[in-house]
Amino acid sequence: MKYQPQAAGSWAWKIEPSGAVTVRVGNVPLRRVWAPVGKRPVARFKRGYKWTYLYAFVHPQRGEVYWLIVPTVNVELFSMALNEFAREVGAGKDKRVLLVVDQAGWHTGKEVEIPEGIHLEFLPSGSPELQPAERLWSLTNEAVANGLFEEIEELEEALVERCLELLGQTESIRDLTNYHWWPQAA
């Protein structure tokens, strides 16, 4: 780790603040649609509930996003997601990432395995507006809103395609998630 002396007795290292959040996506993502006056809009949907979950890790300052689709959420899968994210961004002895997350049960469990170089900071309860990654859902939902997916795999395929498209839109992601008060990388 590369330390830089600041004052007597205090040290700093390179820290990159990022945000992470999970959203449940299912086969009933309905949105408002336009329809002629006097006509009812038609939106096809499939009854029943099947879900998949999409993790988003965002670096607001650079507009970089890391996506992970999982079948459910729990401590074990969150630990796996953290390990994948840490590997992807190169977190470790020389690079520290401060990851801001909500207080979902699978984020706060004692069994969560936090890889070296990742430090979790928990948001206050009931404050999703403070999480930059929450603003990504409007972008990911565009691919599935008012769509009819017979199988959950079709929904996941649409999410994969949308997430791949969004990887190249760093400027849009940065504009959407880089709040003026968000800490800048040290």
Secondary structure in CASP SS format (residue, H / E / C, confidence):
PFRMAT SS
TARGET T0000
AUTHOR 0000-0000-0000
METHOD secondary structure of the structure
MODEL  1
M C 1.00
K C 1.00
Y C 1.00
Q E 1.00
P E 1.00
Q E 1.00
A E 1.00
A C 1.00
G C 1.00
S E 1.00
W E 1.00
A E 1.00
W C 1.00
K C 1.00
I E 1.00
E E 1.00
P E 1.00
S E 1.00
G E 1.00
A E 1.00
V E 1.00
T E 1.00
V E 1.00
R E 1.00
V E 1.00
G E 1.00
N C 1.00
V C 1.00
P C 1.00
L C 1.00
R C 1.00
R C 1.00
V C 1.00
W C 1.00
A C 1.00
P C 1.00
V C 1.00
G C 1.00
K C 1.00
R C 1.00
P C 1.00
V C 1.00
A C 1.00
R C 1.00
F C 1.00
K C 1.00
R C 1.00
G C 1.00
Y C 1.00
K C 1.00
W E 1.00
T E 1.00
Y E 1.00
L E 1.00
Y E 1.00
A E 1.00
F E 1.00
V E 1.00
H E 1.00
P C 1.00
Q C 1.00
R C 1.00
G C 1.00
E E 1.00
V E 1.00
Y E 1.00
W E 1.00
L E 1.00
I E 1.00
V E 1.00
P C 1.00
T C 1.00
V C 1.00
N C 1.00
V H 1.00
E H 1.00
L H 1.00
F H 1.00
S H 1.00
M H 1.00
A H 1.00
L H 1.00
N H 1.00
E H 1.00
F H 1.00
A H 1.00
R H 1.00
E H 1.00
V H 1.00
G C 1.00
A C 1.00
G C 1.00
K C 1.00
D C 1.00
K C 1.00
R E 1.00
V E 1.00
L E 1.00
L E 1.00
V E 1.00
V E 1.00
D C 1.00
Q C 1.00
A C 1.00
G H 1.00
W H 1.00
H H 1.00
T H 1.00
G C 1.00
K C 1.00
E C 1.00
V C 1.00
E C 1.00
I C 1.00
P C 1.00
E C 1.00
G C 1.00
I E 1.00
H E 1.00
L E 1.00
E E 1.00
F E 1.00
L C 1.00
P C 1.00
S C 1.00
G C 1.00
S C 1.00
P H 1.00
E H 1.00
L H 1.00
Q C 1.00
P H 1.00
A H 1.00
E H 1.00
R H 1.00
L H 1.00
W H 1.00
S H 1.00
L H 1.00
T H 1.00
N H 1.00
E C 1.00
A C 1.00
V C 1.00
A C 1.00
N C 1.00
G C 1.00
L C 1.00
F C 1.00
E C 1.00
E C 1.00
I H 1.00
E H 1.00
E H 1.00
L H 1.00
E H 1.00
E H 1.00
A H 1.00
L H 1.00
V H 1.00
E H 1.00
R H 1.00
C H 1.00
L H 1.00
E H 1.00
L H 1.00
L H 1.00
G C 1.00
Q C 1.00
T H 1.00
E H 1.00
S H 1.00
I H 1.00
R H 1.00
D H 1.00
L H 1.00
T H 1.00
N C 1.00
Y C 1.00
H C 1.00
W C 1.00
W C 1.00
P C 1.00
Q C 1.00
A C 1.00
A C 1.00
END
